[in-house]
Amino acid sequence: PHPGVGPPVRPKIAPVKGHAGWGAPSFTAPPKQAPDLPAEAPAVRGLRPIIERVASLADAGRIREARDLLVNGHRRRESGGADGVVYALTRGHLDLREHALGGALEAYAGAADIDPLLPEIHYFQGLVHRKRGAWEEAAEALRRALFLAPSFWQASYLLAGAFDRLSSPHAAASERARTRRCLIEPAPPMTFLSHPLFVRWFGVDEVALRRLFRVPRR
């Protein structure tokens, strides 16, 4: 772990085995593998049909329609809890897709206000800061994600790149070593509150990364 970061703590909303009803793909699954859909978490079951339609529109490139549907559908529902987190994350993903970085940061901050201990929020914040060229902020966000989920290999890989940009070659090498360990060592798969489409949009190609680190596919 990065110096100065304490031991991991359990997230308040524990994303385990299909939490939120997406059956979200793990980082060890092929990027485009269709996920299974286990029983939905009650708090998100009502939002799921809207998010599915939003994702379908977004996948077709109809981002504005997707955003309008998301906003109008959410106005009719409670804004807190898991529903609120999923809404804020999805709003951020749509903004990020259109390179509206300020809007994406605002949406992800809204998700963090509801549940600051959900690792994927900090991962996506790190992605936005990388696109802004704000490498200190990117590193800080990715370290938070890894503090909450030490086996989060995507965050580790992106953090190594941020250290490169910050001219910290030793930290970058150490982080890449952790990325490789995360890919080799068995660990519980990461799952997401975000819809699998958005995880695929903003993820890292595991097959290519395993080839880079010369790690056999599972």
Stockholm file with secondary structure:
# STOCKHOLM 1.0

chainA/1-218         PHPGVGPPVRPKIAPVKGHAGWGAPSFTAPPKQAPDLPAEAPAVRGLRPIIERVASLADAGRIREARDLLVNGHRRRESGGADGVVYALTRGHLDLREHALGGALEAYAGAADIDPLLPEIHYFQGLVHRKRGAWEEAAEALRRALFLAPSFWQASYLLAGAFDRLSSPHAAASERARTRRCLIEPAPPMTFLSHPLFVRWFGVDEVALRRLFRVPRR
#=GR chainA/1-218 SS CCTTCCCCCCCSSCCCSSGGGSCCCCTTSCTTCCCCCCCCCHHHHTTHHHHHHHHHHHHTTCHHHHHHHHHHHHTTSCCSHHHHHHHHHHHHHHHHHTTCHHHHHHHHHHHHHHCTTCHHHHHHHHHHHHHHTCHHHHHHHHHHHHHHCTTCHHHHHHHHHHHHHTTCHHHHHHHHHHHHHHHHSCCCCCCCSSCHHHHHHTSCCHHHHHHHHTCCCC
#=GC SS_cons         CCTTCCCCCCCSSCCCSSGGGSCCCCTTSCTTCCCCCCCCCHHHHTTHHHHHHHHHHHHTTCHHHHHHHHHHHHTTSCCSHHHHHHHHHHHHHHHHHTTCHHHHHHHHHHHHHHCTTCHHHHHHHHHHHHHHTCHHHHHHHHHHHHHHCTTCHHHHHHHHHHHHHTTCHHHHHHHHHHHHHHHHSCCCCCCCSSCHHHHHHTSCCHHHHHHHHTCCCC
//
